Amino acid sequence: SGHVQLLPPQNVTLMSKDFAMILTWAPGQGSPPDVTYTVRYESQDRLDKWMKVLHCKNIPRSFCNLTCALPNFYVKVRARVKALWGRSQSPWVKSQFKDYYSDVELAPPVLSLNVRENSIHVSASFPLPTCVENLTWKYELNLWEAGSEDKKKYEGYFRKDTVTINTTALRGNYCFSARALFESINLKHSEFSQPVCVLLNHKG
């Protein structure tokens, strides 16, 4: 009696978003509300060796963050998922192949500004998974006077670098925005972050 025809998960997709590789899916048609899912992955250099993902075994949610489970950021991997309910389980459904190095999608960095008397220190933080922190992430920074189209660009800073800008000659409202960069097969960049504006050398 414990066996129900459990339909497999749908729209199984390995996607890259905001520095992470995530497997997503939708419940199969008519799935019971308390169905769970189990995920495995294989890499292209060891086909047919499906590896377990301990944090994605019998999970109720319909996604699995695989970033830090990946054995190699330069080799293509794919994942598969099946549904489980009681003693029933669905067939596995596979995603397409992707590799982190060439498929990673970047999120804009978050800027923090430290205004001093004659300078401003700008640093960018990235919402990175711990396992990819030592890849060479960079960022570029734009500075402009509010209302002007004329942007000054500071390029090629490593993720943890602070950019120090001399503000002695700047008067008024100035805005900062940055984007993340990653040199893979071609240069990738995120969108620019929302501008952060500060009033400089305001005599009031």
N, C-alpha and C positions, 0 to 999 in steps of 0.2 A: 504493500500500500504506500510505502514511502517514496515511490517513484513518480515524478511528474515530468512531462516533456518540457525541459527548460530550454527556452530559445537562447541562442548565443547573443552576446553583446553586439551592438551595432556601431557603425561609424568609428571604428577603432583607428585612432590617429596618433602617431608619434609627432609631437609638435615642439618647436622651440619657442620659448617665450621668456623674456626678461632674464636672460642668462641661464635658464633652466631647460632641461629636456623632459617633457612630461607626456606620458601616455594618457589619452583621454578616450572615453567611450560613452555610449548611451545604453541604458538597460534594454535587453531584448523585449520584444512585445509580450505583454501579459506577465511580466516578471512580478513575483510576489514582493511586497514592500521590504521584507527582511532578507532579500537575496544578498549574497556577498560575492566578492571577486578575488581571483588570484592571478598574479602577473608573473611572467618569466621573460627573459631576453636571451638573444643569441647574437654573437658578433660575427662579422663576415669572415674573420680569420679562423673561426671554429664553428663552422656551420653544423646544425643538428645537435649542438650541445646547448640545451636550453638551461640557463642558470636561474636559480631561485632568487627572488627579491624579498628578503625577509620582512621588510616593512610594508609589503604589498601582498600579504597572504591573508585570505579571508577578510578583506576589508569591505565596509559598507559603502564607501564613496566610489565615484566613477572616474577617478584619476589616480595616477601614480607618478610621483616625481622620481625619475630615474637618474638624475644628474650624477649623484655621488656613488651610484652603483656601477656606473660605466667603468670598465677596466682600462679603457684607452680612448682618449678624446679624438684620436685621429683615424679610428677604424669605424666603419659603418656598423650600426646595430639595428636590430628590429626587436619588437616586443610582441607578446601575445597575451591574451586575457581570456579567462573562462568564468562563467557564473556558477555559483554553488548554492544549493538550497536543500536543507535536510540531507537526504542521501543522493539527491539528484545533482548532476553537473552537466553543463552545456558543453558542446564542442569548443575547442580553442579557436580564437580569431586573431589573425596576425596583422600587425601594422606594416607600413612600408619601411624601408631602410633609411637611416639618417646617421650622420656623424656630427658630433658636437662642434668640432673644429670648423667645418665649412658651413654648418647650418645654424649656428648659434644666432639668436636674435637678441639685441641689446636693449636695455631699458635706459632712459636718461638718468644721469647721476643726480644726486641731491647735493645742492651747494650749501656750504656754510661760510658766512662772512664774518671776519673779525676786523672791525674798524678801529684803527689806531689814529694817533694824531696826524701823521703825514703819510700814512700808508694804509693799505687794506690787504688782509691775508685771505685768500680764497682757497678753500679745499673742497674736493668733490668726494662723496662717498657713493659706492656702488652696492646695490643689493645682491651681492654675489653669494652663491653657494660656497661653503668653505673649501670644497675640493678643487675649485677652479681659481682660487685666489692667486696662485703663483703663475698663472698664464699672464702674458704681457698686455695688460689692459692699459689703455691711455685715455686721455680726454683732451678736448680743446675747449677753450673758454672764449666767449665774446663779451666785450664791454662796449657800451654806448650810452650817450646822453639821452635821457627819456625824450621821445618825440623825434629823435634824429634817426636817419637810416644809415648813418656812417658808423660801422662797427669796427672796433679794433680786435684783432684775433690773436690769441695766445695759443700756440700749437705744440703738440708733442709732449705733453706732460704725462709722466707715469701716474698711475692711479693714486698713489699715496703722496704725491708731490703737492706742496702748497705753493700757489702762485702769489708772489708779493708784488703789489702795484703801488708805485709812488703816486700819491694823490695831491701833492702840493699844488699842482696847476689845475686841478679839477674843482669846479664850483658848480653846485646844483645837484639835480637828481640823476644818478647814474644807475644803469641796469646791467645785470650779469645773467648769462645763461650758458649752459655747457652741454656737450654731448659726449657719449662714450664712444671709443674707437677700438677696433680689434683688427689686427692684420692677419687675415687667414689667406685663402687663395686669392681673394681680392680684399680691398679695405672695406670693412663694414663700419657703419656708425648708427647710433641710436637717433631718435628724434632729439631736438634740443629740449632742455629742461624748461619749466615755466620760469620766466624772468623774475629775478629778485632785485628790487631797486632800493637804493639808499641815498640819503641826502648827504652830500659831502661838503665840508668846509662851510657849513651854514652858520652865519653870524646872526645869533638871535637872542 
